[in-house]
Amino acid sequence: MSVKDQINRYARQERVGYVGAEGQKRLGESHACIVGVGALGCVSADLLVRAGVGTVTIIDRDLVEMSNLHRQPLFCEADAVAKKPKAMAAKDRLNAVNSEVAVHAHIADFSSGNALELIGCNGKPDVLIDGTDNFETRFLINDCSVKLGVAYVYGGAISTQGSAAVFTPGGGGEGGPCLRCIQPSPPRAGTQPTCESAGVLAPVSSIIASYQAAEAMKILFGHDERVMGSMLSFDLWEGTRSRIELSSAKDPECACCGLGRFEFLEAGRGEPQALCGQNAVQVSGGGEMIDLRRLGGALEGVEGFGGFEVKEYMIRGMVEHGGERFELTCFADGRAIVDGTVDLGVARAIYSRYIGS
């Protein structure tokens, strides 16, 4: 691509007063890490790549499903039919959007055992963006944010409601509040609506993700002073909105940013879990990398396992258990998704039988 083409690509953005050529140059030298490429992550990644962020790292564990398409614009029907990993489908689309941006995709379950490694494997990012759908992962991102001293752009969308905020904490009590200053612990399981129980209106997630991208760009342009110092919440259906100021929310006794305890980073590997909005269960495995081609060779001819495909990043096939058929997808990090059940015991048994305990 010629220099003239590069200039033309960002010309309208550079004309914004606080951007200019210098701001665009800073953006091109920056690195954003997005955890989760669902409704929020798709939109924020798309906006940042089109804006010319130099490096974008995306982390996601899931496969594309038809039910994703109404709100996750990086994916198409072909991705859903192929059950392509979201991280790879997103990378392919983003590369087509802007080949000048280095997009790194990681098909992985973001967990206490690998969070810091995944975030830093392409160099320390300048901002962490929340594209997740659960509080456990958000608190883990918050731990990483405080430990690394990297700003955390929070976002959430459910039904017709959305919220967004930016946390710029530092270790040892420095900086602003972190997520745990305003919410010391995650809500108890079963007390909050999920995308499965309450659904989500696509414009809600798009608006929140646009807020996230804008706040991230302020940071990457070098205008931290322009970052909103409040938590924005709105109900798109009711037409209501509110803000909670964060300037006085800093808690010196906060377990994370005040006392330096990273409880979510230090937690053990999680138990099998049903995936939101899917008739499927994820089994974490032992956390060790596995040779997929070797596993494929071992499974070839095994009774009850058939029609499998082996790719660089996954192996997938149909399995039998208790007289029923399930789809098993295993990834290089030892993680697997058992499609066709929400029974954790069944999923664990299938994993043990075909992959190992």
ZAKOLVO-628472 format. One record per residue (C-alpha): residue number from 0; x negated, y, z negated. Coordinates in Angstrom, 3 decimals. Layout:
residues N
<NUM, <X, Y, Z>>;
...
end
This chain:
residues 357
<0, <0.000, 0.000, 0.000>>;
<1, <-1.373, 3.410, 0.955>>;
<2, <-2.021, 6.226, -1.501>>;
<3, <0.744, 8.209, 0.200>>;
<4, <3.232, 5.369, -0.369>>;
<5, <2.263, 5.183, -4.046>>;
<6, <2.792, 8.919, -4.435>>;
<7, <6.162, 8.781, -2.685>>;
<8, <7.281, 5.887, -4.882>>;
<9, <7.067, 7.954, -8.071>>;
<10, <7.568, 11.453, -6.620>>;
<11, <11.006, 12.071, -8.167>>;
<12, <9.820, 10.769, -11.536>>;
<13, <6.718, 12.961, -11.547>>;
<14, <8.857, 16.042, -10.937>>;
<15, <10.441, 15.590, -14.366>>;
<16, <8.868, 18.320, -16.483>>;
<17, <7.185, 16.269, -19.178>>;
<18, <5.955, 13.532, -16.799>>;
<19, <3.879, 15.036, -14.027>>;
<20, <0.866, 13.376, -12.453>>;
<21, <-0.874, 12.947, -15.808>>;
<22, <2.128, 11.227, -17.379>>;
<23, <2.457, 8.910, -14.395>>;
<24, <-1.237, 8.058, -14.638>>;
<25, <-0.820, 7.197, -18.329>>;
<26, <2.177, 5.038, -17.488>>;
<27, <0.159, 3.141, -14.896>>;
<28, <-2.498, 2.372, -17.515>>;
<29, <-0.020, 1.201, -20.159>>;
<30, <1.288, -2.194, -21.256>>;
<31, <4.824, -3.058, -22.378>>;
<32, <5.734, -6.416, -23.904>>;
<33, <9.379, -7.523, -23.665>>;
<34, <10.543, -10.383, -25.874>>;
<35, <13.610, -11.965, -24.293>>;
<36, <14.747, -11.532, -20.678>>;
<37, <18.497, -11.666, -21.143>>;
<38, <20.921, -8.801, -20.660>>;
<39, <18.714, -6.256, -22.446>>;
<40, <15.359, -7.532, -21.227>>;
<41, <16.417, -7.750, -17.576>>;
<42, <17.470, -4.116, -17.405>>;
<43, <14.560, -2.695, -19.417>>;
<44, <12.009, -4.766, -17.458>>;
<45, <13.508, -3.674, -14.148>>;
<46, <13.424, 0.016, -15.121>>;
<47, <9.867, -0.121, -16.466>>;
<48, <8.489, -1.985, -13.459>>;
<49, <10.201, 0.431, -11.059>>;
<50, <8.795, 3.331, -13.108>>;
<51, <5.246, 2.029, -12.622>>;
<52, <4.199, 0.696, -16.015>>;
<53, <0.817, -0.887, -15.292>>;
<54, <1.300, -4.189, -17.133>>;
<55, <4.524, -5.844, -18.253>>;
<56, <4.522, -9.038, -20.306>>;
<57, <7.805, -10.948, -20.522>>;
<58, <8.496, -13.815, -22.924>>;
<59, <11.571, -16.028, -22.747>>;
<60, <12.449, -19.641, -23.538>>;
<61, <15.755, -20.077, -21.659>>;
<62, <16.942, -21.228, -18.243>>;
<63, <19.197, -19.183, -15.962>>;
<64, <22.890, -20.131, -16.193>>;
<65, <25.929, -18.966, -14.212>>;
<66, <27.303, -17.324, -17.350>>;
<67, <24.251, -15.014, -17.379>>;
<68, <24.875, -13.454, -13.987>>;
<69, <27.530, -10.913, -14.933>>;
<70, <25.067, -8.960, -17.092>>;
<71, <21.507, -10.067, -16.232>>;
<72, <20.682, -8.351, -12.918>>;
<73, <17.269, -9.903, -12.270>>;
<74, <18.894, -13.277, -11.539>>;
<75, <20.990, -14.696, -8.704>>;
<76, <23.162, -17.761, -8.107>>;
<77, <20.245, -19.733, -6.670>>;
<78, <18.340, -19.261, -9.945>>;
<79, <21.319, -20.576, -11.903>>;
<80, <21.861, -23.593, -9.626>>;
<81, <18.173, -24.484, -9.947>>;
<82, <18.242, -23.743, -13.700>>;
<83, <15.072, -21.771, -13.202>>;
<84, <13.276, -20.539, -16.334>>;
<85, <14.275, -16.932, -16.901>>;
<86, <10.697, -15.771, -17.335>>;
<87, <9.709, -17.138, -13.907>>;
<88, <12.857, -15.914, -12.141>>;
<89, <12.347, -12.461, -13.654>>;
<90, <8.666, -12.382, -12.669>>;
<91, <9.492, -13.314, -9.059>>;
<92, <12.100, -10.572, -8.809>>;
<93, <9.921, -7.954, -10.506>>;
<94, <6.972, -8.775, -8.231>>;
<95, <9.253, -8.174, -5.255>>;
<96, <10.383, -4.844, -6.732>>;
<97, <6.888, -3.452, -7.367>>;
<98, <3.822, -5.431, -6.355>>;
<99, <1.543, -2.834, -7.955>>;
<100, <2.618, -3.830, -11.487>>;
<101, <0.932, -6.792, -13.205>>;
<102, <3.806, -8.914, -14.511>>;
<103, <2.862, -11.750, -16.870>>;
<104, <5.551, -14.330, -17.621>>;
<105, <5.492, -16.779, -20.522>>;
<106, <8.009, -19.609, -20.730>>;
<107, <7.909, -20.055, -24.469>>;
<108, <9.943, -19.992, -27.637>>;
<109, <8.761, -16.866, -29.465>>;
<110, <8.059, -18.248, -32.928>>;
<111, <5.912, -17.684, -36.007>>;
<112, <3.335, -20.108, -34.651>>;
<113, <2.717, -18.292, -31.357>>;
<114, <4.137, -14.746, -31.647>>;
<115, <0.839, -12.872, -32.025>>;
<116, <-0.861, -14.995, -29.379>>;
<117, <1.923, -14.420, -26.836>>;
<118, <2.026, -10.691, -27.502>>;
<119, <-1.732, -10.286, -27.217>>;
<120, <-2.751, -12.794, -24.569>>;
<121, <-2.726, -10.098, -21.857>>;
<122, <-4.250, -7.470, -24.121>>;
<123, <-2.653, -5.565, -26.973>>;
<124, <0.524, -3.870, -25.704>>;
<125, <1.404, -0.235, -26.289>>;
<126, <5.045, -0.990, -27.116>>;
<127, <7.199, -3.998, -28.081>>;
<128, <10.715, -4.138, -26.634>>;
<129, <13.489, -6.235, -28.163>>;
<130, <15.454, -8.230, -25.597>>;
<131, <16.641, -10.868, -28.058>>;
<132, <20.051, -11.907, -29.351>>;
<133, <19.312, -12.999, -32.933>>;
<134, <18.068, -11.393, -36.133>>;
<135, <15.477, -14.051, -36.982>>;
<136, <13.510, -13.167, -33.855>>;
<137, <13.985, -9.440, -34.422>>;
<138, <12.469, -9.723, -37.893>>;
<139, <9.573, -11.657, -36.381>>;
<140, <9.037, -8.869, -33.815>>;
<141, <9.137, -6.389, -36.688>>;
<142, <6.380, -8.300, -38.505>>;
<143, <4.262, -8.196, -35.347>>;
<144, <4.970, -4.493, -34.903>>;
<145, <3.750, -3.632, -38.400>>;
<146, <0.777, -5.992, -38.347>>;
<147, <-0.460, -4.732, -34.973>>;
<148, <0.564, -1.095, -35.449>>;
<149, <2.640, -1.142, -32.244>>;
<150, <5.985, 0.664, -31.878>>;
<151, <9.077, -1.583, -31.833>>;
<152, <12.025, -0.546, -29.643>>;
<153, <15.060, -2.292, -31.126>>;
<154, <18.293, -2.996, -29.257>>;
<155, <21.473, -4.989, -29.767>>;
<156, <24.678, -5.482, -27.778>>;
<157, <27.753, -7.537, -28.608>>;
<158, <31.325, -7.313, -27.345>>;
<159, <31.848, -3.571, -26.650>>;
<160, <29.340, -2.354, -29.254>>;
<161, <25.690, -1.472, -28.916>>;
<162, <22.854, -0.078, -31.020>>;
<163, <19.291, 1.075, -30.455>>;
<164, <16.424, 2.483, -32.500>>;
<165, <12.656, 2.933, -32.432>>;
<166, <10.463, 1.867, -35.340>>;
<167, <6.924, 3.252, -35.448>>;
<168, <5.514, 1.783, -38.665>>;
<169, <1.949, 1.258, -39.710>>;
<170, <0.373, -1.066, -42.243>>;
<171, <-0.414, -0.017, -45.789>>;
<172, <2.633, 2.223, -46.119>>;
<173, <1.685, 4.508, -43.203>>;
<174, <3.929, 5.577, -40.354>>;
<175, <7.699, 5.574, -40.255>>;
<176, <10.175, 2.964, -41.485>>;
<177, <10.316, -0.545, -40.105>>;
<178, <13.415, -2.663, -39.505>>;
<179, <13.194, -4.184, -42.991>>;
<180, <13.301, -0.746, -44.604>>;
<181, <16.914, -0.431, -43.494>>;
<182, <17.815, -4.131, -43.538>>;
<183, <15.595, -6.098, -45.947>>;
<184, <16.716, -9.546, -44.720>>;
<185, <18.633, -11.062, -41.806>>;
<186, <22.393, -11.519, -42.222>>;
<187, <23.467, -14.962, -43.393>>;
<188, <24.213, -17.492, -40.664>>;
<189, <27.835, -17.427, -39.566>>;
<190, <28.510, -13.873, -40.789>>;
<191, <27.780, -12.061, -37.513>>;
<192, <29.492, -12.338, -34.112>>;
<193, <27.514, -13.914, -31.267>>;
<194, <27.762, -13.662, -27.495>>;
<195, <29.581, -17.003, -27.604>>;
<196, <32.193, -15.941, -30.166>>;
<197, <32.664, -12.273, -29.225>>;
<198, <31.347, -12.014, -25.662>>;
<199, <29.602, -8.936, -24.309>>;
<200, <30.628, -6.251, -21.828>>;
<201, <27.842, -5.798, -19.253>>;
<202, <27.839, -1.962, -19.289>>;
<203, <27.140, -2.061, -23.042>>;
<204, <23.918, -4.037, -22.645>>;
<205, <22.907, -1.941, -19.627>>;
<206, <23.317, 1.308, -21.571>>;
<207, <21.354, 0.018, -24.567>>;
<208, <18.579, -1.356, -22.351>>;
<209, <18.375, 1.996, -20.562>>;
<210, <17.955, 3.705, -23.932>>;
<211, <15.214, 1.218, -24.765>>;
<212, <13.399, 1.820, -21.485>>;
<213, <13.638, 5.589, -21.914>>;
<214, <12.279, 5.474, -25.465>>;
<215, <9.479, 3.134, -24.405>>;
<216, <8.571, 5.493, -21.558>>;
<217, <8.350, 8.453, -23.973>>;
<218, <5.771, 6.481, -25.940>>;
<219, <3.878, 5.370, -22.838>>;
<220, <3.885, 8.888, -21.383>>;
<221, <2.251, 10.043, -24.616>>;
<222, <5.265, 11.939, -25.978>>;
<223, <5.806, 10.115, -29.273>>;
<224, <7.238, 13.300, -30.768>>;
<225, <10.247, 12.992, -28.442>>;
<226, <11.216, 9.505, -29.671>>;
<227, <14.651, 9.529, -31.289>>;
<228, <14.355, 9.387, -35.060>>;
<229, <17.715, 7.751, -35.607>>;
<230, <19.620, 4.539, -35.001>>;
<231, <22.231, 5.055, -32.318>>;
<232, <25.431, 2.983, -32.392>>;
<233, <28.455, 3.165, -30.127>>;
<234, <31.625, 1.340, -29.163>>;
<235, <32.099, 1.730, -25.422>>;
<236, <35.713, 0.561, -25.498>>;
<237, <36.782, 2.889, -28.297>>;
<238, <34.636, 5.758, -27.056>>;
<239, <32.988, 6.288, -30.452>>;
<240, <29.344, 6.828, -31.371>>;
<241, <27.263, 7.548, -34.447>>;
<242, <23.677, 8.046, -35.545>>;
<243, <21.881, 7.110, -38.746>>;
<244, <18.829, 9.238, -39.415>>;
<245, <15.688, 7.223, -40.098>>;
<246, <13.457, 10.058, -41.309>>;
<247, <14.217, 9.301, -44.961>>;
<248, <14.622, 5.517, -44.577>>;
<249, <10.975, 4.659, -45.308>>;
<250, <10.865, 2.306, -48.302>>;
<251, <7.477, 2.192, -50.094>>;
<252, <8.585, -1.109, -51.657>>;
<253, <9.515, -2.652, -48.289>>;
<254, <8.220, -6.224, -48.268>>;
<255, <6.793, -5.764, -44.770>>;
<256, <5.483, -2.244, -44.093>>;
<257, <5.189, -1.261, -47.758>>;
<258, <3.737, -4.367, -49.416>>;
<259, <2.175, -5.971, -46.354>>;
<260, <3.978, -9.307, -46.551>>;
<261, <4.646, -10.867, -43.154>>;
<262, <7.149, -13.495, -44.222>>;
<263, <8.542, -14.207, -40.763>>;
<264, <5.102, -14.572, -39.188>>;
<265, <4.157, -16.988, -41.954>>;
<266, <7.324, -19.095, -41.716>>;
<267, <7.132, -22.676, -40.479>>;
<268, <8.324, -23.880, -37.114>>;
<269, <12.106, -23.894, -36.826>>;
<270, <14.524, -26.803, -36.784>>;
<271, <16.459, -27.721, -33.616>>;
<272, <19.044, -25.077, -32.809>>;
<273, <22.131, -24.803, -30.623>>;
<274, <21.680, -22.155, -27.913>>;
<275, <24.134, -19.272, -27.879>>;
<276, <26.714, -19.571, -25.116>>;
<277, <25.406, -22.917, -23.881>>;
<278, <26.336, -26.535, -24.471>>;
<279, <22.701, -27.221, -25.280>>;
<280, <20.191, -27.611, -28.102>>;
<281, <16.568, -26.519, -28.239>>;
<282, <14.046, -28.770, -29.978>>;
<283, <10.792, -27.005, -30.835>>;
<284, <8.555, -30.060, -30.922>>;
<285, <5.216, -30.072, -32.665>>;
<286, <3.845, -26.892, -31.143>>;
<287, <1.073, -28.679, -29.224>>;
<288, <0.617, -28.188, -25.472>>;
<289, <1.388, -31.250, -23.395>>;
<290, <0.333, -32.443, -19.930>>;
<291, <3.599, -32.405, -17.980>>;
<292, <2.341, -34.474, -15.068>>;
<293, <1.038, -37.123, -17.407>>;
<294, <4.373, -37.147, -19.239>>;
<295, <6.177, -37.425, -15.897>>;
<296, <4.081, -40.416, -14.969>>;
<297, <4.780, -42.058, -18.314>>;
<298, <8.531, -41.518, -17.937>>;
<299, <8.679, -42.864, -14.411>>;
<300, <10.538, -46.133, -14.538>>;
<301, <11.603, -45.772, -18.168>>;
<302, <15.076, -47.190, -18.654>>;
<303, <17.693, -44.464, -18.955>>;
<304, <15.512, -41.724, -17.463>>;
<305, <15.967, -40.778, -13.846>>;
<306, <16.183, -38.173, -11.141>>;
<307, <13.421, -36.147, -12.733>>;
<308, <11.372, -33.329, -11.229>>;
<309, <7.929, -32.270, -12.391>>;
<310, <6.762, -28.697, -11.897>>;
<311, <3.847, -26.655, -13.142>>;
<312, <5.888, -25.276, -16.028>>;
<313, <8.512, -27.949, -16.786>>;
<314, <9.764, -31.483, -16.310>>;
<315, <13.488, -32.199, -16.034>>;
<316, <15.566, -35.354, -15.744>>;
<317, <18.770, -37.097, -16.801>>;
<318, <18.660, -39.309, -19.893>>;
<319, <21.007, -41.763, -21.555>>;
<320, <21.863, -41.815, -25.238>>;
<321, <24.755, -43.567, -26.933>>;
<322, <26.348, -44.395, -23.619>>;
<323, <26.374, -40.747, -22.487>>;
<324, <24.237, -38.789, -20.042>>;
<325, <22.312, -35.634, -20.920>>;
<326, <19.887, -33.384, -19.088>>;
<327, <16.466, -33.086, -20.713>>;
<328, <14.092, -30.235, -19.820>>;
<329, <10.636, -30.219, -21.376>>;
<330, <8.116, -27.359, -21.222>>;
<331, <4.333, -27.311, -21.487>>;
<332, <4.435, -25.979, -25.045>>;
<333, <6.162, -29.188, -26.202>>;
<334, <9.553, -27.516, -26.482>>;
<335, <12.610, -29.124, -24.902>>;
<336, <16.232, -28.263, -24.141>>;
<337, <18.850, -31.008, -24.295>>;
<338, <21.816, -29.965, -22.159>>;
<339, <25.230, -31.510, -22.758>>;
<340, <25.479, -31.436, -26.549>>;
<341, <25.490, -29.107, -29.547>>;
<342, <24.772, -31.984, -31.925>>;
<343, <21.348, -31.339, -33.438>>;
<344, <20.928, -34.976, -34.440>>;
<345, <21.607, -36.216, -30.911>>;
<346, <19.135, -33.700, -29.490>>;
<347, <16.457, -34.691, -31.983>>;
<348, <16.985, -38.394, -31.211>>;
<349, <16.692, -37.809, -27.463>>;
<350, <13.509, -35.816, -27.946>>;
<351, <11.972, -38.525, -30.104>>;
<352, <12.895, -41.286, -27.656>>;
<353, <11.636, -39.692, -24.437>>;
<354, <8.947, -37.247, -25.542>>;
<355, <7.834, -38.343, -28.986>>;
<356, <8.356, -37.269, -32.574>>;
end
